[in-house]
Amino acid sequence: MNNHMILRSPAIASAAASDYYTFCNDLHRHSFASEAEKALAAQLDFKRITPDNMQLVWSFLQRESGRTTDFSYGGTLMWVDYFHYEFAILNDTLFIKGRVESDVSKVAFSLPVGKMPLSMSVAILKDYCIAEGIPLIFSAVPEYAIDEFRDLQPSSVEELPDWADYLYSAASLSTLSGKKYGKKRNHVNQFLAAYPDYTFSPMTPDDVPEALQFMDAIDAEGDDTPMATTERQLNREMLGYMADADPVLSGGVLRDAQGNLLAFTIGDIKGDTLFIHIEKALRDVPGGFEMINKSFAAYMCGLHPEIQYINREDDAGDPGLRYAKESYHPVEMLRKFNVAF
């Protein structure tokens, strides 16, 4: 049965006046459901995500209801090469094909975003994967979607504890008020004592050449692990997007009285959440990290009062990062899962 035969089916014809997607979800009750799914699966045409088509992808990502960085603008654009992100749009639904977050040797898909019911999206991807000769795995699935996935009887559901995102109160990070932030305020005071005439300003394309030079000094302080090397390259690519005046990304810079760069950060907003993708400061600048964090949070919250939360991403299982992120007192850990069929 081909796609044209399906469209001429009396059952589908009678459903023409009703919602198409509700009808598609009901196809599972009919003997020809698998043929319908195969026809739709054959229409999936995955293309690499690039800056040129990122606005189209972003129009769908904004419809996703969670707060994990995997569905943020910068979180997708920054890691597109590492995870080999590709996308396809079918029946007003975004499909992203990439790699398993905890094992990039394996192909995986993101939670589909759009109008199509999850049951139908999964069925279509099952047929797609059969045709491609690969297993169907969803990676970095937000916790809120797990019950719906379980209803579809996956072969396994595995939590990714090292990849949970740290979510914070935006009001707390922008003010550092309260007893639990006493140490952070002390670090900010150390910065103010060392640089009383500092300036904070939003990052512009003119700041990027100096920020790239600044990265050379940052890299000299870092280690040479494969992930660290990868992140250095990705940081530079994000600065390239800032140089091109990307319409979604925002950044901030700290400078001393002589105009020397002390720290910078890059992030973006989705819904009520500010996502921090890059935050860099020299180790010999006392309180540099705390000051750029607080300054950027206060600046962005002032411009966008809808911001209620700040996502500072995961710790990737690194003990030092875990300690640093926990020291800011997250209000929630956004858990993620791999789901296999």
NORHUTA-V286907 format. One record per pair of residues at least 12 apart in sequence whose C-alpha atoms are under 10 Angstrom apart, sorted by the first residue. I is the first residue (numbers start at 1). J is the second residue. D is the distance in whole Angstrom. If there is no record, write none. Layout:
BEGIN
I & J & D
I & J & D
END
This chain:
BEGIN
1 & 32 & 9
1 & 35 & 7
1 & 36 & 8
1 & 38 & 10
1 & 39 & 9
2 & 35 & 8
2 & 36 & 8
2 & 38 & 9
2 & 39 & 7
3 & 35 & 9
3 & 36 & 7
3 & 37 & 10
3 & 38 & 9
3 & 39 & 6
3 & 40 & 8
3 & 42 & 10
4 & 39 & 9
5 & 36 & 10
6 & 32 & 9
6 & 33 & 10
6 & 35 & 8
6 & 36 & 7
6 & 39 & 9
7 & 36 & 10
11 & 23 & 10
11 & 27 & 10
11 & 30 & 10
12 & 24 & 9
12 & 27 & 9
20 & 91 & 9
20 & 116 & 9
21 & 91 & 8
21 & 92 & 10
21 & 115 & 7
21 & 116 & 6
21 & 117 & 7
21 & 120 & 9
22 & 115 & 10
22 & 116 & 8
22 & 117 & 8
22 & 120 & 10
24 & 36 & 9
24 & 37 & 9
24 & 116 & 8
24 & 117 & 8
24 & 119 & 10
24 & 120 & 7
25 & 116 & 8
25 & 117 & 7
25 & 118 & 9
25 & 119 & 7
25 & 120 & 6
25 & 121 & 9
25 & 123 & 10
26 & 119 & 10
26 & 120 & 9
27 & 120 & 9
28 & 119 & 9
28 & 120 & 8
28 & 123 & 9
33 & 120 & 10
33 & 123 & 9
34 & 123 & 8
34 & 124 & 9
34 & 127 & 8
35 & 127 & 10
36 & 123 & 10
36 & 124 & 9
37 & 120 & 8
37 & 121 & 9
37 & 122 & 10
37 & 123 & 6
37 & 124 & 5
37 & 125 & 9
37 & 126 & 9
37 & 127 & 7
37 & 128 & 9
38 & 123 & 9
38 & 124 & 7
38 & 125 & 9
38 & 126 & 9
38 & 127 & 6
38 & 128 & 7
38 & 130 & 10
38 & 131 & 9
39 & 124 & 9
39 & 127 & 9
39 & 128 & 10
40 & 90 & 8
40 & 91 & 9
40 & 120 & 10
40 & 121 & 10
40 & 123 & 10
40 & 124 & 6
40 & 125 & 9
40 & 127 & 9
40 & 128 & 9
41 & 90 & 9
41 & 121 & 9
41 & 123 & 9
41 & 124 & 5
41 & 125 & 7
41 & 126 & 8
41 & 127 & 6
41 & 128 & 5
41 & 129 & 9
41 & 131 & 9
42 & 124 & 9
42 & 125 & 10
42 & 127 & 8
42 & 128 & 7
42 & 131 & 9
43 & 88 & 9
43 & 89 & 9
43 & 90 & 8
43 & 124 & 10
43 & 128 & 9
44 & 87 & 9
44 & 88 & 6
44 & 89 & 7
44 & 90 & 7
44 & 95 & 9
44 & 124 & 9
44 & 125 & 9
44 & 128 & 8
45 & 86 & 9
45 & 87 & 8
45 & 88 & 6
45 & 89 & 8
45 & 90 & 9
45 & 95 & 10
46 & 85 & 9
46 & 86 & 6
46 & 87 & 5
46 & 88 & 5
46 & 89 & 8
46 & 95 & 8
46 & 96 & 8
46 & 97 & 8
47 & 85 & 8
47 & 86 & 5
47 & 87 & 5
47 & 88 & 7
47 & 89 & 10
47 & 96 & 9
47 & 97 & 9
48 & 80 & 8
48 & 81 & 9
48 & 84 & 8
48 & 85 & 6
48 & 86 & 4
48 & 87 & 6
48 & 88 & 9
48 & 96 & 10
48 & 97 & 9
48 & 98 & 10
49 & 76 & 9
49 & 77 & 8
49 & 80 & 7
49 & 81 & 9
49 & 84 & 8
49 & 85 & 6
49 & 86 & 5
49 & 87 & 6
49 & 88 & 10
49 & 96 & 9
49 & 97 & 10
50 & 77 & 8
50 & 80 & 8
50 & 81 & 10
50 & 85 & 9
50 & 86 & 9
50 & 87 & 10
51 & 77 & 8
51 & 241 & 8
51 & 246 & 9
53 & 87 & 10
54 & 73 & 8
54 & 76 & 9
54 & 77 & 8
54 & 87 & 10
55 & 73 & 9
55 & 247 & 9
55 & 248 & 9
56 & 89 & 10
56 & 94 & 10
57 & 71 & 10
57 & 73 & 9
57 & 76 & 9
57 & 77 & 10
57 & 87 & 8
57 & 88 & 9
57 & 89 & 9
57 & 94 & 7
57 & 95 & 10
57 & 96 & 9
58 & 71 & 9
58 & 72 & 8
58 & 73 & 6
58 & 74 & 10
58 & 76 & 9
58 & 77 & 10
58 & 94 & 10
58 & 248 & 9
58 & 270 & 10
59 & 73 & 10
59 & 94 & 10
60 & 89 & 9
60 & 92 & 9
60 & 93 & 8
60 & 94 & 6
60 & 95 & 10
60 & 112 & 10
60 & 113 & 6
60 & 114 & 7
61 & 73 & 8
61 & 76 & 9
61 & 94 & 8
61 & 112 & 10
61 & 113 & 7
61 & 114 & 9
61 & 270 & 9
62 & 113 & 9
62 & 114 & 10
62 & 269 & 10
62 & 270 & 7
62 & 271 & 7
63 & 113 & 7
63 & 114 & 7
63 & 115 & 10
63 & 270 & 10
63 & 271 & 9
64 & 111 & 9
64 & 112 & 9
64 & 113 & 6
64 & 114 & 8
64 & 270 & 10
64 & 271 & 10
65 & 113 & 9
65 & 142 & 10
65 & 144 & 9
65 & 270 & 10
65 & 271 & 9
66 & 142 & 7
66 & 143 & 9
66 & 144 & 8
66 & 145 & 9
66 & 270 & 10
66 & 271 & 9
66 & 273 & 10
66 & 334 & 9
67 & 142 & 9
67 & 165 & 9
67 & 167 & 8
67 & 270 & 8
67 & 271 & 8
67 & 272 & 9
67 & 273 & 7
67 & 274 & 9
67 & 275 & 9
67 & 309 & 9
67 & 310 & 9
67 & 311 & 8
67 & 334 & 8
68 & 140 & 9
68 & 141 & 9
68 & 142 & 7
68 & 143 & 10
68 & 164 & 8
68 & 165 & 6
68 & 166 & 9
68 & 167 & 9
68 & 273 & 9
68 & 275 & 9
68 & 311 & 7
68 & 312 & 10
68 & 313 & 8
68 & 314 & 10
68 & 333 & 10
68 & 334 & 6
68 & 335 & 9
68 & 336 & 8
69 & 140 & 10
69 & 164 & 10
69 & 165 & 7
69 & 166 & 10
69 & 270 & 10
69 & 273 & 10
69 & 274 & 10
69 & 275 & 7
69 & 276 & 9
69 & 277 & 9
69 & 311 & 7
69 & 312 & 8
69 & 313 & 6
69 & 314 & 9
69 & 334 & 9
70 & 101 & 10
70 & 110 & 9
70 & 111 & 10
70 & 139 & 10
70 & 140 & 7
70 & 141 & 9
70 & 142 & 9
70 & 165 & 9
70 & 313 & 9
70 & 336 & 10
71 & 110 & 9
71 & 111 & 9
71 & 113 & 10
71 & 140 & 10
71 & 142 & 10
71 & 270 & 9
72 & 267 & 10
72 & 268 & 8
72 & 269 & 8
72 & 270 & 7
72 & 271 & 10
72 & 273 & 9
72 & 274 & 9
72 & 275 & 7
72 & 277 & 10
73 & 248 & 7
73 & 249 & 8
73 & 267 & 9
73 & 268 & 7
73 & 269 & 8
73 & 270 & 8
73 & 275 & 9
74 & 238 & 8
74 & 241 & 10
74 & 248 & 8
74 & 249 & 7
74 & 250 & 10
74 & 266 & 9
74 & 267 & 7
74 & 268 & 7
74 & 269 & 9
74 & 275 & 8
74 & 276 & 9
74 & 277 & 7
74 & 278 & 10
75 & 267 & 9
75 & 268 & 9
75 & 275 & 8
75 & 276 & 9
75 & 277 & 7
75 & 313 & 9
77 & 234 & 10
77 & 237 & 9
77 & 238 & 8
77 & 241 & 9
78 & 231 & 9
78 & 233 & 10
78 & 234 & 6
78 & 235 & 8
78 & 236 & 10
78 & 237 & 7
78 & 238 & 6
78 & 241 & 10
78 & 277 & 8
78 & 278 & 10
79 & 230 & 10
79 & 231 & 9
79 & 234 & 7
79 & 235 & 10
79 & 237 & 10
79 & 238 & 10
80 & 98 & 8
80 & 234 & 9
81 & 98 & 9
81 & 234 & 9
82 & 98 & 9
82 & 99 & 9
82 & 104 & 8
82 & 230 & 8
82 & 231 & 10
82 & 234 & 9
83 & 97 & 9
83 & 98 & 5
83 & 99 & 5
83 & 100 & 8
83 & 101 & 8
83 & 103 & 10
83 & 104 & 7
83 & 105 & 9
83 & 106 & 10
83 & 107 & 9
83 & 108 & 9
84 & 96 & 10
84 & 97 & 8
84 & 98 & 5
84 & 99 & 7
84 & 104 & 9
84 & 107 & 9
85 & 97 & 6
85 & 98 & 4
85 & 99 & 8
85 & 108 & 10
85 & 109 & 9
85 & 110 & 10
86 & 98 & 6
86 & 109 & 9
87 & 109 & 10
87 & 110 & 10
89 & 112 & 10
89 & 113 & 10
89 & 114 & 9
90 & 114 & 9
90 & 115 & 10
90 & 116 & 9
90 & 121 & 9
91 & 114 & 8
91 & 115 & 7
91 & 116 & 7
91 & 121 & 10
92 & 113 & 9
92 & 114 & 6
92 & 115 & 6
92 & 116 & 7
93 & 112 & 7
93 & 113 & 5
93 & 114 & 4
93 & 115 & 6
93 & 116 & 6
93 & 117 & 9
93 & 121 & 8
94 & 110 & 9
94 & 111 & 9
94 & 112 & 6
94 & 113 & 5
94 & 114 & 6
94 & 115 & 9
94 & 116 & 9
94 & 121 & 10
95 & 109 & 7
95 & 110 & 7
95 & 111 & 8
95 & 112 & 5
95 & 113 & 7
95 & 114 & 9
95 & 121 & 9
95 & 125 & 9
96 & 108 & 9
96 & 109 & 6
96 & 110 & 5
96 & 111 & 8
96 & 112 & 7
96 & 113 & 9
96 & 138 & 10
97 & 109 & 5
97 & 110 & 7
97 & 111 & 10
97 & 112 & 10
97 & 137 & 10
97 & 138 & 9
97 & 139 & 10
98 & 110 & 8
98 & 138 & 9
98 & 139 & 9
99 & 137 & 9
99 & 138 & 9
99 & 139 & 8
99 & 140 & 10
100 & 137 & 8
100 & 138 & 8
100 & 139 & 5
100 & 140 & 8
100 & 338 & 8
101 & 138 & 10
101 & 139 & 6
101 & 140 & 6
101 & 160 & 9
101 & 163 & 8
101 & 336 & 10
101 & 337 & 9
101 & 338 & 8
102 & 139 & 8
102 & 140 & 9
102 & 160 & 8
102 & 162 & 9
102 & 163 & 8
102 & 316 & 9
102 & 338 & 9
103 & 139 & 10
106 & 134 & 9
106 & 135 & 9
106 & 136 & 10
106 & 137 & 9
107 & 129 & 10
107 & 134 & 8
107 & 135 & 8
107 & 136 & 8
107 & 137 & 7
107 & 138 & 9
107 & 139 & 9
108 & 134 & 9
108 & 135 & 8
108 & 136 & 7
108 & 137 & 5
108 & 138 & 5
108 & 139 & 6
108 & 140 & 9
108 & 338 & 9
108 & 339 & 9
108 & 340 & 9
109 & 125 & 9
109 & 136 & 8
109 & 137 & 6
109 & 138 & 5
109 & 139 & 6
109 & 140 & 9
109 & 141 & 9
109 & 338 & 10
109 & 339 & 10
110 & 137 & 9
110 & 138 & 6
110 & 139 & 6
110 & 140 & 7
110 & 141 & 7
110 & 142 & 10
110 & 338 & 10
111 & 138 & 7
111 & 139 & 8
111 & 140 & 8
111 & 141 & 6
111 & 142 & 8
111 & 145 & 8
111 & 149 & 10
111 & 339 & 10
112 & 125 & 10
112 & 138 & 9
112 & 141 & 10
118 & 145 & 9
118 & 148 & 8
118 & 149 & 8
118 & 152 & 9
119 & 148 & 9
119 & 149 & 8
119 & 151 & 9
119 & 152 & 7
122 & 136 & 9
122 & 138 & 10
122 & 149 & 9
122 & 152 & 8
122 & 341 & 9
123 & 152 & 9
125 & 137 & 10
126 & 341 & 8
135 & 340 & 8
135 & 341 & 7
136 & 154 & 10
136 & 339 & 9
136 & 340 & 6
136 & 341 & 6
137 & 154 & 9
137 & 155 & 10
137 & 156 & 9
137 & 157 & 10
137 & 338 & 7
137 & 339 & 6
137 & 340 & 4
137 & 341 & 6
138 & 157 & 10
138 & 337 & 8
138 & 338 & 6
138 & 339 & 5
138 & 340 & 6
138 & 341 & 9
139 & 157 & 10
139 & 158 & 9
139 & 159 & 10
139 & 160 & 9
139 & 336 & 8
139 & 337 & 6
139 & 338 & 4
139 & 339 & 6
139 & 340 & 9
140 & 158 & 10
140 & 159 & 9
140 & 160 & 8
140 & 163 & 8
140 & 164 & 9
140 & 335 & 9
140 & 336 & 5
140 & 337 & 5
140 & 338 & 6
140 & 339 & 9
141 & 157 & 10
141 & 158 & 10
141 & 159 & 9
141 & 160 & 9
141 & 335 & 8
141 & 336 & 5
141 & 337 & 5
141 & 338 & 6
141 & 339 & 7
142 & 159 & 10
142 & 164 & 9
142 & 334 & 7
142 & 335 & 6
142 & 336 & 5
142 & 337 & 7
142 & 338 & 9
143 & 159 & 9
143 & 164 & 10
143 & 334 & 7
143 & 335 & 6
143 & 336 & 6
143 & 337 & 7
144 & 334 & 9
144 & 335 & 9
144 & 336 & 9
145 & 336 & 10
145 & 337 & 10
146 & 336 & 9
146 & 337 & 8
146 & 338 & 10
146 & 339 & 8
149 & 339 & 8
149 & 340 & 10
149 & 341 & 10
150 & 339 & 9
152 & 341 & 9
153 & 340 & 10
153 & 341 & 8
154 & 339 & 7
154 & 340 & 6
154 & 341 & 5
155 & 339 & 8
155 & 340 & 6
155 & 341 & 5
156 & 337 & 10
156 & 338 & 8
156 & 339 & 6
156 & 340 & 5
156 & 341 & 7
157 & 337 & 7
157 & 338 & 6
157 & 339 & 5
157 & 340 & 7
157 & 341 & 9
158 & 336 & 9
158 & 337 & 5
158 & 338 & 5
158 & 339 & 6
158 & 340 & 9
159 & 335 & 7
159 & 336 & 6
159 & 337 & 4
159 & 338 & 6
159 & 339 & 9
160 & 316 & 10
160 & 335 & 7
160 & 336 & 6
160 & 337 & 5
160 & 338 & 7
161 & 314 & 9
161 & 315 & 10
161 & 316 & 9
161 & 317 & 8
161 & 333 & 10
161 & 334 & 10
161 & 335 & 7
161 & 336 & 7
161 & 337 & 8
162 & 314 & 7
162 & 315 & 6
162 & 316 & 5
162 & 317 & 5
162 & 318 & 8
162 & 322 & 9
162 & 335 & 9
162 & 336 & 9
163 & 313 & 8
163 & 314 & 5
163 & 315 & 7
163 & 316 & 5
163 & 317 & 7
163 & 333 & 10
163 & 334 & 9
163 & 335 & 8
163 & 336 & 7
163 & 337 & 9
164 & 313 & 7
164 & 314 & 5
164 & 315 & 8
164 & 316 & 8
164 & 317 & 10
164 & 332 & 10
164 & 333 & 6
164 & 334 & 5
164 & 335 & 5
164 & 336 & 6
164 & 337 & 9
165 & 311 & 7
165 & 312 & 7
165 & 313 & 4
165 & 314 & 4
165 & 315 & 8
165 & 316 & 9
165 & 325 & 10
165 & 330 & 9
165 & 332 & 8
165 & 333 & 6
165 & 334 & 5
165 & 335 & 7
165 & 336 & 8
166 & 310 & 8
166 & 311 & 6
166 & 312 & 6
166 & 313 & 6
166 & 314 & 6
166 & 315 & 8
166 & 322 & 9
166 & 325 & 7
166 & 326 & 8
166 & 328 & 9
166 & 329 & 9
166 & 330 & 6
166 & 331 & 8
166 & 332 & 6
166 & 333 & 5
166 & 334 & 6
166 & 335 & 9
167 & 273 & 9
167 & 274 & 10
167 & 275 & 9
167 & 309 & 7
167 & 310 & 6
167 & 311 & 5
167 & 312 & 7
167 & 313 & 8
167 & 314 & 9
167 & 325 & 10
167 & 328 & 10
167 & 329 & 9
167 & 330 & 5
167 & 331 & 6
167 & 332 & 5
167 & 333 & 6
167 & 334 & 7
168 & 273 & 9
168 & 274 & 10
168 & 308 & 9
168 & 309 & 6
168 & 310 & 5
168 & 311 & 6
168 & 312 & 8
168 & 325 & 10
168 & 328 & 8
168 & 329 & 7
168 & 330 & 5
168 & 331 & 5
168 & 332 & 7
168 & 333 & 9
169 & 273 & 10
169 & 307 & 9
169 & 308 & 6
169 & 309 & 5
169 & 310 & 6
169 & 311 & 9
169 & 328 & 10
169 & 329 & 9
169 & 330 & 7
169 & 331 & 7
169 & 332 & 9
170 & 272 & 10
170 & 273 & 8
170 & 274 & 8
170 & 294 & 10
170 & 297 & 7
170 & 298 & 8
170 & 300 & 10
170 & 301 & 7
170 & 305 & 10
170 & 307 & 7
170 & 308 & 5
170 & 309 & 5
170 & 310 & 5
170 & 311 & 9
171 & 297 & 8
171 & 298 & 8
171 & 301 & 8
171 & 307 & 9
171 & 308 & 7
171 & 309 & 8
171 & 310 & 9
172 & 294 & 9
172 & 297 & 9
172 & 298 & 10
172 & 308 & 10
172 & 309 & 9
172 & 310 & 10
172 & 328 & 9
172 & 329 & 9
172 & 330 & 10
173 & 290 & 9
173 & 293 & 7
173 & 294 & 6
173 & 295 & 9
173 & 296 & 9
173 & 297 & 6
173 & 298 & 8
173 & 309 & 9
173 & 310 & 8
173 & 328 & 8
173 & 329 & 9
173 & 330 & 10
174 & 291 & 10
174 & 293 & 8
174 & 294 & 5
174 & 295 & 7
174 & 296 & 8
174 & 297 & 5
174 & 298 & 4
174 & 299 & 8
174 & 300 & 9
174 & 301 & 8
174 & 302 & 9
174 & 310 & 10
175 & 294 & 7
175 & 295 & 9
175 & 297 & 8
175 & 298 & 7
176 & 188 & 9
176 & 290 & 9
176 & 294 & 7
176 & 328 & 9
180 & 327 & 9
180 & 328 & 9
180 & 329 & 8
181 & 327 & 8
181 & 328 & 7
181 & 329 & 8
183 & 290 & 10
183 & 327 & 9
183 & 328 & 10
184 & 287 & 8
184 & 289 & 10
184 & 290 & 6
184 & 291 & 9
184 & 294 & 10
184 & 327 & 9
184 & 328 & 8
185 & 287 & 9
185 & 290 & 8
185 & 291 & 9
185 & 294 & 10
186 & 287 & 8
186 & 290 & 9
187 & 286 & 7
187 & 287 & 4
187 & 288 & 8
187 & 289 & 9
187 & 290 & 7
187 & 291 & 8
188 & 286 & 8
188 & 287 & 5
188 & 288 & 8
188 & 289 & 9
188 & 290 & 6
188 & 291 & 6
188 & 292 & 9
188 & 293 & 10
188 & 294 & 9
189 & 286 & 9
189 & 287 & 8
189 & 290 & 10
189 & 291 & 9
190 & 285 & 9
190 & 286 & 6
190 & 287 & 6
190 & 288 & 9
190 & 291 & 10
191 & 285 & 7
191 & 286 & 5
191 & 287 & 5
191 & 288 & 6
191 & 289 & 9
191 & 290 & 9
191 & 291 & 7
192 & 286 & 9
192 & 287 & 8
192 & 288 & 10
192 & 291 & 9
193 & 286 & 9
193 & 287 & 10
194 & 256 & 9
194 & 285 & 8
194 & 286 & 7
194 & 287 & 9
195 & 255 & 9
195 & 256 & 6
195 & 257 & 7
195 & 262 & 10
195 & 285 & 9
195 & 286 & 9
196 & 256 & 8
196 & 257 & 8
197 & 255 & 9
197 & 256 & 6
197 & 257 & 5
197 & 258 & 9
197 & 259 & 10
198 & 254 & 7
198 & 255 & 6
198 & 256 & 4
198 & 257 & 5
198 & 258 & 9
198 & 259 & 8
198 & 260 & 10
198 & 261 & 10
198 & 262 & 9
199 & 253 & 8
199 & 254 & 6
199 & 255 & 5
199 & 256 & 6
199 & 257 & 7
199 & 258 & 10
199 & 259 & 8
199 & 260 & 10
199 & 261 & 10
199 & 262 & 10
199 & 295 & 10
200 & 252 & 7
200 & 253 & 6
200 & 254 & 5
200 & 255 & 7
200 & 256 & 9
200 & 262 & 10
200 & 263 & 10
200 & 264 & 9
200 & 291 & 9
200 & 292 & 8
200 & 295 & 7
200 & 296 & 8
200 & 299 & 9
201 & 251 & 9
201 & 252 & 6
201 & 253 & 6
201 & 254 & 7
201 & 255 & 9
201 & 264 & 10
201 & 295 & 9
201 & 296 & 9
201 & 299 & 9
202 & 250 & 7
202 & 251 & 6
202 & 252 & 4
202 & 253 & 6
202 & 254 & 9
202 & 264 & 9
202 & 265 & 9
202 & 266 & 10
202 & 295 & 10
202 & 296 & 8
202 & 299 & 8
202 & 300 & 9
203 & 239 & 10
203 & 242 & 8
203 & 243 & 9
203 & 245 & 10
203 & 249 & 10
203 & 250 & 7
203 & 251 & 5
203 & 252 & 5
203 & 253 & 6
203 & 254 & 9
203 & 264 & 8
203 & 265 & 8
203 & 266 & 8
204 & 242 & 7
204 & 243 & 7
204 & 244 & 9
204 & 245 & 7
204 & 250 & 9
204 & 251 & 8
204 & 252 & 8
204 & 253 & 9
205 & 239 & 9
205 & 240 & 9
205 & 241 & 9
205 & 242 & 6
205 & 243 & 4
205 & 244 & 7
205 & 245 & 6
205 & 246 & 9
206 & 242 & 9
206 & 243 & 7
206 & 245 & 10
207 & 239 & 9
207 & 242 & 9
207 & 243 & 8
207 & 251 & 10
207 & 252 & 10
207 & 253 & 8
207 & 261 & 9
207 & 264 & 10
208 & 236 & 9
208 & 238 & 10
208 & 239 & 6
208 & 240 & 8
208 & 241 & 10
208 & 242 & 7
208 & 243 & 6
208 & 244 & 10
209 & 239 & 9
209 & 240 & 9
209 & 243 & 8
210 & 260 & 9
210 & 261 & 8
211 & 236 & 9
211 & 239 & 8
211 & 253 & 9
211 & 261 & 8
211 & 262 & 10
211 & 263 & 9
211 & 264 & 8
211 & 265 & 10
211 & 280 & 10
212 & 235 & 9
212 & 236 & 7
212 & 237 & 10
212 & 239 & 7
212 & 240 & 9
213 & 261 & 10
214 & 260 & 10
214 & 261 & 7
214 & 262 & 8
214 & 263 & 9
214 & 264 & 9
214 & 280 & 9
214 & 281 & 9
214 & 282 & 9
215 & 232 & 8
215 & 233 & 10
215 & 235 & 8
215 & 236 & 8
215 & 264 & 10
215 & 280 & 8
215 & 281 & 9
215 & 282 & 10
216 & 232 & 9
217 & 281 & 10
217 & 282 & 8
218 & 232 & 9
218 & 263 & 10
218 & 280 & 7
218 & 281 & 7
218 & 282 & 6
218 & 283 & 9
219 & 232 & 7
219 & 282 & 10
221 & 282 & 8
221 & 283 & 8
227 & 316 & 10
231 & 278 & 10
234 & 278 & 10
235 & 266 & 9
235 & 277 & 9
235 & 278 & 7
235 & 279 & 10
235 & 280 & 10
238 & 266 & 8
238 & 267 & 10
238 & 277 & 9
238 & 278 & 9
239 & 251 & 10
239 & 265 & 10
239 & 266 & 8
239 & 278 & 10
242 & 266 & 9
247 & 268 & 10
248 & 267 & 9
248 & 268 & 6
248 & 269 & 8
248 & 270 & 10
249 & 266 & 7
249 & 267 & 6
249 & 268 & 5
249 & 269 & 8
249 & 275 & 10
249 & 277 & 10
250 & 265 & 8
250 & 266 & 6
250 & 267 & 5
250 & 268 & 6
250 & 269 & 9
250 & 275 & 10
250 & 276 & 10
250 & 296 & 10
250 & 300 & 9
251 & 264 & 7
251 & 265 & 5
251 & 266 & 4
251 & 267 & 6
251 & 268 & 8
251 & 276 & 9
251 & 277 & 10
251 & 278 & 9
251 & 279 & 9
251 & 296 & 8
251 & 300 & 9
252 & 264 & 6
252 & 265 & 5
252 & 266 & 7
252 & 267 & 9
252 & 279 & 9
252 & 292 & 8
252 & 293 & 9
252 & 295 & 8
252 & 296 & 6
252 & 297 & 10
252 & 299 & 9
252 & 300 & 9
253 & 265 & 7
253 & 266 & 9
253 & 279 & 10
253 & 280 & 10
253 & 281 & 10
253 & 292 & 7
253 & 295 & 9
253 & 296 & 8
254 & 281 & 9
254 & 288 & 8
254 & 291 & 8
254 & 292 & 7
254 & 295 & 9
254 & 296 & 10
261 & 281 & 9
261 & 282 & 10
262 & 280 & 9
262 & 281 & 6
262 & 282 & 7
262 & 283 & 10
262 & 284 & 10
262 & 285 & 7
262 & 288 & 7
262 & 289 & 10
262 & 292 & 9
263 & 279 & 8
263 & 280 & 5
263 & 281 & 4
263 & 282 & 7
263 & 285 & 9
263 & 288 & 6
263 & 289 & 7
263 & 291 & 9
263 & 292 & 6
263 & 293 & 10
264 & 278 & 8
264 & 279 & 6
264 & 280 & 5
264 & 281 & 7
264 & 282 & 10
264 & 288 & 9
264 & 289 & 9
264 & 292 & 7
264 & 293 & 9
264 & 296 & 9
265 & 277 & 8
265 & 278 & 5
265 & 279 & 4
265 & 280 & 6
265 & 281 & 9
265 & 289 & 9
265 & 292 & 7
265 & 293 & 8
265 & 296 & 8
266 & 278 & 5
266 & 279 & 7
266 & 280 & 9
266 & 296 & 9
267 & 279 & 9
267 & 296 & 9
267 & 300 & 10
267 & 310 & 10
267 & 311 & 10
267 & 312 & 9
268 & 300 & 9
269 & 300 & 9
269 & 304 & 9
269 & 306 & 10
269 & 307 & 8
269 & 309 & 10
269 & 310 & 9
269 & 311 & 10
270 & 306 & 10
270 & 307 & 9
271 & 306 & 8
271 & 307 & 7
271 & 308 & 9
271 & 309 & 10
272 & 304 & 9
272 & 305 & 9
272 & 306 & 5
272 & 307 & 4
272 & 308 & 5
272 & 309 & 6
272 & 310 & 9
273 & 301 & 10
273 & 306 & 8
273 & 307 & 5
273 & 308 & 6
273 & 309 & 5
273 & 310 & 5
273 & 311 & 7
274 & 297 & 8
274 & 300 & 8
274 & 301 & 9
274 & 304 & 10
274 & 306 & 10
274 & 307 & 6
274 & 308 & 8
274 & 309 & 6
274 & 310 & 5
274 & 311 & 6
274 & 312 & 9
275 & 309 & 9
275 & 310 & 6
275 & 311 & 5
275 & 312 & 6
275 & 313 & 8
276 & 293 & 9
276 & 296 & 10
276 & 297 & 9
276 & 310 & 7
276 & 311 & 6
276 & 312 & 5
276 & 313 & 7
277 & 311 & 9
277 & 312 & 7
277 & 313 & 7
278 & 312 & 9
278 & 313 & 10
279 & 292 & 8
279 & 293 & 8
279 & 312 & 10
280 & 292 & 8
280 & 293 & 10
290 & 328 & 10
297 & 309 & 10
297 & 310 & 8
309 & 330 & 10
309 & 331 & 9
310 & 330 & 9
310 & 331 & 10
311 & 330 & 9
311 & 332 & 10
311 & 333 & 10
311 & 334 & 9
312 & 325 & 8
312 & 328 & 10
312 & 330 & 9
313 & 325 & 9
313 & 333 & 10
313 & 334 & 9
314 & 333 & 9
314 & 334 & 9
314 & 335 & 10
END
